[in-house]
Amino acid sequence: MWGRRRQRPGPSGVEELRARRREREAALRKARRQQQLVSKRHLWEGTAEEDGQGGAEPVGDSLPEDEVLELLRGLQRGSEDRSSSLCRLRQALRHKETQQTFVRLEGSVRSLVGLLTSSLGELQLGAARCLHELSCGQPPVPEACLPATPYLLTYLAGHSLELTELCLYTLGNLAVESQAVRRQLLRQGIIPVLASCIQSPHEAVLEGLGYVLSQLLQAEEAPTEIIPHTANRELLALGALPALTELLLQLAADIPPEPPDGLELLVCPVLRCLSSLLAEPSGAEGQLRDHRLLVALFLLLQSLLPQQPFLVQEGLWLLNNLTAEESFFCSALLSLDLLPALLQLLPCSQMGSVLVLTVLCNVAHKGPAYCQQLHQQQLLPMLLPTLLLPDPGVVGQCLELLHLLFLHWPEAAADFARQDGHRALERHQGTPELQERARALLGALGAPLAAFSP
C-alpha cells in the first residue's frame, strides 16, 4: 500500500525509540497539567439568539476607545436602554483589544459592579455576563474584576440558576490568575460558599462547582492553604468566635452617620467568618452568648443597607446560624424588640425574604412561648402580603412558618382565619410544589381549635 516498505529498527534502535516516546509522553503530560491549571472556560449559556450569533467568535471588529467610552456613559447615565448597552458591551468585550480599552477607562468596572447589585434581574445578568467576558481575558484584564468577587460569592446562594452559573465560572476563571487572587477568594469565604452549593439540585450548578474546585485544588498552595479542613476547629479552639464578635461590636459602635467607602470590605468577611464558624459541628454551640451581637448586627445592616444591599444576605446568614440551634438568640431577638427591624428586611430581595422567613421559622420551632410572642408582635399582618408574591421559594417558606405557628399557638390560626387568610392560601392550591402545604393549612383553618393543640 505504501510506495516503499519501512525499515524496521534494530534492537538498539527500538530502545532508543521507546526512550524518546516516554520523554515525549512525559512532556505532553506536563504540558496538559499546566494547560489544565491555567485553562479558562467561556460560558455560553444559550444566548445565541440574544446576541444574534451562534458561535463563540467575536462579532465584527474591536471598538475604538470613543465608542467604548460612549457605551460606558450609557451605563452610568442610568438611561432606560441600559440592558441593550450591556448586551452591546458584552459583544464588544469578546475582543482582547476592547477588553484592555474598557478596563483602562476610569470607573468602568465599578459601573459593572454597581449594576451587578441592582434590584433588576435583567441588569444583574447583563453585568455578570460582561464580568464573565473580562474574566476570560488575558492578564491584567481579569484582575480588574476583583472588586466584584464579594458580590459573585454572595450571589452563589441566590435563586437565579443562570446568575449562579455565571458567578461560578467567573470565579473559576479568576482563580487561575495568581496566588494573590486565590488568597483573596479564600479570605472572602469561597470554600464555605462552595460547600453550600453542593446541596443544589441543578446539574449546571454542580458542574460549575466542580470547575471552580478543580481550579482551586490544582494550585500549588492547595495542600497547605486550601484543603486543610481542620482549620475551623483550630480557630474555635483558639477563641476565634469571641475575637470576631468583639471586632463586630467595635465596628458597630464606631460607625459614623455616613459610613465611609470600603467599610463593607471589612464587615463582609467578618460576617462570613462568623457564619462559617457557627456552622462548624465540632463544638461551636455555646461558645457565643452575647445579645450585643444582635444589636451590632442590625446597626450595621441598617447603616450599610442603602449603599451595600448585598450585606443584608450576609447578615441574615449569620442570624440564621445564630438562631438555628441556640434558643438564647431566639429569646434575645424577641426580648430586645428586634423583630420589627427583621421584618423591615422582608421585602429587600428574593433571597433576603427567604432568609428572614427562615430565621422566623427557627424562632417558631422553639415552641409555644416563642410562637405566642411572634403572634403578639403582629407577625401575621406582615405575612399576608408575602403569600401574594409569585415566588414559590418565598411562599413555601412562609407556609412552613404558618404551619409552626398554627401547631404551637392555635390562637394564631384563629386570628389568621379572621383576617381572611384562607383567600391567600387558596391562590396556591394549583401550584404543584405548594398545593399540598396550602391545602393542609386550609384544612387546619376549618378544623376546631382543639385540633391545633401541640
C-alpha positions in Angstrom: 0.0 0.0 0.0 2.9 2.3 0.7 5.2 3.4 -2.0 8.1 1.7 -0.2 8.5 -0.5 2.8 9.6 1.0 6.1 12.8 -0.3 7.5 12.5 -1.9 10.9 14.8 -0.6 13.6 17.3 -2.9 15.2 17.3 -3.8 18.9 19.2 -0.7 20.0 17.0 1.5 17.8 13.9 0.1 19.5 15.1 1.0 22.9 16.0 4.5 21.7 12.6 4.9 20.2 10.9 3.8 23.4 13.0 6.2 25.4 12.1 9.1 23.1 8.4 8.1 23.3 8.5 8.1 27.1 10.1 11.5 27.1 7.5 12.9 24.7 4.7 11.4 26.7 6.1 12.9 29.9 6.4 16.3 28.3 2.9 16.1 27.0 1.5 15.1 30.4 3.3 18.1 32.0 2.0 20.4 29.3 -1.5 19.1 29.8 -1.3 19.6 33.6 0.0 23.2 33.1 -2.7 23.9 30.5 -5.4 22.5 32.7 -4.2 24.7 35.6 -4.4 27.9 33.6 -7.3 26.9 31.4 -10.4 29.1 31.4 -14.0 28.3 30.4 -16.1 30.6 28.4 -19.7 30.0 29.4 -22.1 30.2 26.5 -25.4 29.7 28.2 -27.7 29.6 25.1 -27.5 33.3 24.3 -27.1 32.9 20.6 -30.5 34.4 19.8 -29.9 37.2 22.3 -26.5 38.1 20.8 -27.5 37.4 17.2 -24.9 34.7 16.7 -24.4 31.0 17.2 -20.7 30.7 17.9 -18.1 31.8 20.3 -16.2 34.0 17.9 -16.4 37.8 18.3 -18.8 39.8 16.2 -17.3 42.5 13.9 -14.2 44.4 14.8 -13.0 45.7 18.1 -14.4 49.0 19.1 -12.3 52.2 19.3 -11.9 53.9 22.6 -14.5 56.6 21.9 -17.2 54.0 21.2 -16.3 52.1 24.3 -16.5 55.3 26.3 -19.9 56.0 24.9 -21.2 52.6 26.0 -19.8 53.2 29.5 -21.5 56.5 29.7 -24.8 54.8 28.7 -24.4 52.5 31.7 -23.5 55.3 34.0 -26.3 57.7 33.0 -29.0 55.4 34.2 -30.8 55.6 30.9 -33.7 53.2 30.1 -31.6 51.3 27.5 -29.0 50.1 29.9 -29.9 46.5 29.1 -29.2 47.0 25.4 -26.0 48.8 26.3 -24.9 45.9 28.4 -25.6 43.4 25.6 -23.6 45.5 23.1 -20.8 45.9 25.6 -20.7 42.1 26.2 -20.3 41.5 22.4 -17.5 44.1 22.3 -15.7 42.6 25.2 -15.1 39.4 23.3 -12.2 41.3 21.7 -9.0 41.4 23.6 -8.3 44.9 22.5 -11.7 46.1 23.6 -11.2 44.4 27.0 -8.0 46.3 27.6 -9.6 49.6 26.5 -12.5 49.1 28.8 -10.6 48.3 32.0 -8.4 51.4 31.4 -11.4 53.7 31.5 -12.0 55.3 34.9 -15.0 53.8 36.7 -15.6 51.1 34.1 -15.5 48.0 36.4 -17.1 50.0 39.2 -20.1 50.7 37.0 -20.5 47.0 36.2 -20.3 46.2 39.9 -23.0 48.7 40.6 -25.3 47.1 38.0 -24.5 43.7 39.4 -26.0 44.8 42.7 -29.1 46.2 41.0 -32.5 45.0 42.1 -33.4 44.4 38.5 -32.6 40.8 37.5 -32.0 41.7 33.8 -29.3 44.3 34.7 -27.7 41.9 37.2 -27.4 39.2 34.5 -26.1 41.7 31.9 -23.4 42.9 34.3 -22.5 39.4 35.3 -22.1 38.4 31.6 -19.8 41.3 31.0 -17.7 40.4 34.0 -17.5 36.9 32.7 -16.2 38.1 29.4 -13.5 40.0 31.2 -12.6 37.0 33.4 -11.8 35.1 30.2 -9.3 37.7 29.1 -5.5 37.8 29.4 -3.7 39.5 32.3 -4.1 42.1 33.6 -7.7 42.3 32.4 -9.2 39.7 34.8 -7.6 41.2 37.8 -9.7 44.3 37.2 -12.8 42.2 38.1 -11.6 41.6 41.7 -13.8 44.3 43.3 -16.8 42.2 42.1 -15.7 39.0 43.9 -17.7 39.6 47.2 -20.8 40.0 45.2 -20.1 37.0 43.0 -19.7 34.9 46.1 -22.9 36.3 47.7 -25.0 35.5 44.6 -24.0 31.8 44.7 -26.7 31.5 47.4 -29.3 33.1 45.2 -32.3 31.5 43.4 -31.3 32.5 39.8 -29.8 29.4 38.2 -28.3 31.5 35.3 -26.7 34.0 37.6 -25.4 31.3 39.9 -23.8 29.5 36.9 -22.3 32.8 35.6 -20.8 33.6 39.0 -19.3 30.1 39.4 -17.5 30.1 36.1 -16.3 33.7 36.5 -14.9 32.8 39.9 -13.2 29.7 38.4 -11.6 31.9 35.7 -10.3 34.4 38.2 -8.9 31.7 40.5 -6.2 30.8 38.0 -4.9 34.3 37.7 -2.5 34.3 40.7 -1.9 33.1 44.2 -2.8 36.5 45.4 -6.3 36.3 43.8 -6.9 32.9 45.3 -5.9 34.1 48.7 -8.4 37.0 48.4 -11.1 34.5 47.5 -10.2 32.3 50.5 -10.3 35.3 52.8 -13.8 36.2 51.5 -15.0 32.7 52.3 -15.2 30.9 49.0 -14.8 27.4 50.4 -17.9 27.6 52.8 -19.9 29.2 50.0 -18.9 26.4 47.5 -19.7 23.8 50.2 -23.3 25.2 50.3 -23.6 24.8 46.5 -23.1 21.0 46.8 -26.7 20.8 48.0 -28.0 22.3 44.8 -30.3 20.0 42.8 -29.3 21.6 39.5 -26.7 19.8 37.4 -25.4 23.0 35.8 -24.6 24.4 39.3 -22.8 21.2 40.3 -20.7 21.3 37.0 -19.7 24.9 37.7 -18.9 24.0 41.3 -16.6 21.2 40.1 -14.9 23.6 37.7 -14.2 26.1 40.5 -13.0 23.4 42.9 -10.7 21.9 40.3 -9.1 25.3 39.6 -8.5 25.8 43.3 -7.3 22.4 44.1 -4.8 22.3 41.3 -3.0 25.3 42.7 0.5 24.8 44.2 -0.6 26.1 47.5 -3.7 23.8 47.7 -2.3 21.3 50.2 -1.3 23.9 52.7 -3.9 26.8 52.3 -7.0 25.4 50.5 -7.7 21.9 51.8 -6.7 21.9 55.5 -10.2 21.0 56.7 -9.2 21.1 60.3 -8.8 24.9 60.2 -12.2 25.8 61.6 -11.8 23.5 64.7 -8.4 25.0 65.4 -9.8 28.5 65.1 -12.6 27.7 67.5 -10.1 26.3 70.0 -8.0 29.5 69.7 -11.0 31.7 70.6 -11.9 33.0 67.1 -15.6 33.4 67.9 -15.2 35.9 70.8 -12.5 37.7 68.9 -14.6 38.2 65.8 -17.6 39.2 68.0 -15.6 41.9 69.6 -14.5 43.2 66.3 -18.1 43.3 65.0 -19.1 45.1 68.2 -16.4 47.7 67.7 -17.3 48.2 64.1 -20.9 48.9 65.0 -20.0 51.2 67.9 -17.7 53.3 65.8 -19.8 53.5 62.6 -20.4 57.2 61.6 -23.7 58.5 60.3 -22.4 58.3 56.8 -20.3 55.1 56.6 -17.1 55.6 54.6 -16.5 53.8 51.3 -14.8 50.4 51.7 -16.2 49.6 55.2 -18.2 46.8 53.7 -14.9 45.1 52.7 -14.2 44.6 56.3 -17.7 43.9 57.6 -18.4 41.2 54.9 -15.5 38.9 55.8 -16.2 39.2 59.5 -19.9 38.2 59.0 -18.9 35.4 56.7 -16.3 34.0 59.0 -18.7 34.1 62.0 -21.3 32.3 59.9 -18.8 29.6 58.9 -17.5 29.0 62.4 -21.1 28.8 63.8 -21.9 26.2 61.1 -19.0 24.0 62.3 -20.5 20.9 64.0 -17.5 20.5 66.4 -18.4 22.5 69.4 -19.3 26.0 68.2 -22.5 25.8 70.2 -22.5 27.6 73.5 -19.3 29.5 72.8 -21.1 32.6 71.8 -23.9 34.0 74.0 -23.8 37.8 73.8 -27.0 39.6 73.0 -25.0 42.7 72.0 -24.0 40.8 68.8 -27.6 41.0 67.6 -27.8 44.8 68.2 -24.5 45.3 66.5 -25.6 43.2 63.5 -28.8 45.2 63.0 -27.0 48.5 63.4 -24.5 47.6 60.7 -27.2 46.4 58.4 -29.3 49.5 58.8 -26.3 51.7 58.2 -24.9 49.9 55.2 -28.1 48.7 53.6 -28.7 51.8 51.3 -25.2 51.6 49.7 -24.4 47.8 50.1 -27.6 45.8 49.9 -25.6 42.5 49.4 -24.6 42.7 53.1 -28.2 42.0 54.1 -27.9 38.4 52.9 -24.6 38.0 54.7 -26.1 39.3 57.9 -29.1 37.1 57.6 -27.0 34.0 57.0 -25.2 34.8 60.3 -28.6 35.4 62.1 -29.8 32.1 60.7 -26.8 30.3 62.1 -27.2 32.0 65.4 -30.9 31.1 65.8 -30.8 27.6 64.2 -29.8 25.7 67.4 -29.5 28.2 70.2 -32.7 29.4 71.9 -30.6 32.1 73.6 -30.5 34.3 70.4 -34.2 33.5 69.6 -35.1 34.8 73.0 -32.8 37.9 72.6 -34.3 38.7 69.2 -37.8 39.0 70.8 -36.8 40.5 74.2 -34.7 43.2 72.6 -37.7 44.1 70.3 -35.6 43.5 67.1 -38.5 41.7 65.3 -39.7 44.9 63.6 -36.2 45.6 62.3 -36.0 42.0 61.0 -39.4 42.3 59.3 -38.3 45.5 57.6 -35.8 43.3 55.7 -38.6 41.0 54.4 -39.1 42.8 51.1 -35.4 43.6 50.4 -34.8 40.9 47.9 -35.8 37.4 46.9 -33.1 35.6 48.8 -33.4 38.1 51.7 -37.1 37.2 52.0 -36.3 33.5 52.2 -33.7 34.1 54.9 -35.9 36.3 57.0 -38.6 33.7 56.9 -36.0 31.0 57.8 -34.9 32.9 60.9 -38.6 33.3 61.9 -39.0 29.5 61.4 -36.0 29.0 63.7 -37.7 31.1 66.4 -41.2 29.4 65.9 -39.6 26.0 66.1 -38.6 26.6 69.7 -42.2 26.1 70.9 -45.4 27.7 72.1 -43.9 30.5 74.2 -42.0 31.8 71.2 -45.0 31.5 68.8 -47.1 33.4 71.3 -44.6 36.3 71.3 -44.4 36.2 67.5 -48.2 36.4 67.3 -48.5 39.2 69.9 -45.9 41.2 68.0 -48.2 41.3 65.0 -46.4 38.9 62.7 -49.4 37.7 60.8 -50.3 41.1 59.0 -46.7 41.1 57.6 -47.1 37.5 56.3 -50.3 38.0 54.4 -48.7 40.2 51.6 -45.8 37.7 51.4 -48.3 35.0 50.5 -49.3 37.0 47.5 -45.8 37.0 46.0 -45.2 35.0 42.8 -42.0 33.3 44.1 -42.6 29.7 45.1 -39.5 29.7 47.3 -40.6 32.6 49.4 -44.2 31.5 49.6 -43.1 27.9 50.6 -41.0 29.2 53.5 -43.9 31.4 54.6 -46.2 28.3 54.6 -43.7 26.5 56.7 -43.7 29.4 59.2 -47.5 29.4 59.3 -47.5 25.6 60.0 -45.3 26.1 63.0 -47.4 29.0 64.3 -50.7 27.1 64.0 -49.1 24.0 65.5 -47.7 25.7 68.6 -50.2 28.5 69.1 -53.8 27.9 68.0 -54.8 31.5 68.5 -52.7 32.4 65.6 -54.7 30.1 63.3 -58.0 31.7 64.5 -56.6 35.2 64.0 -55.4 34.2 60.6 -58.8 33.0 59.6 -60.4 36.2 60.8 -58.1 38.1 58.6 -59.3 36.2 55.5 -56.0 34.3 55.3 -57.7 31.4 53.6 -58.1 33.5 50.5 -54.3 34.0 50.2 -53.8 30.2 50.7 -56.4 29.3 48.0 -54.2 31.1 45.4 -51.6 28.3 45.8 -53.8 25.2 45.5 -52.8 24.9 41.9 -49.1 25.3 42.3 -47.5 21.8 42.3 -44.8 22.5 44.9 -47.1 24.4 47.2 -50.5 22.8 46.9 -50.0 20.1 49.5 -49.0 22.5 52.2 -51.6 25.1 51.2 -54.4 22.5 51.4 -53.1 21.2 54.7 -53.2 24.8 56.2 -56.7 25.4 54.7 -57.9 22.2 56.3 -56.4 23.3 59.6 -58.2 26.6 59.5 -61.6 24.8 59.1 -61.0 22.4 62.0 -61.9 23.0 65.7 -59.3 24.9 67.7 -58.7 21.9 69.8 -57.1 20.2 66.8 -54.3 22.7 66.9 -53.1 21.7 70.4 -49.4 20.5 70.3 
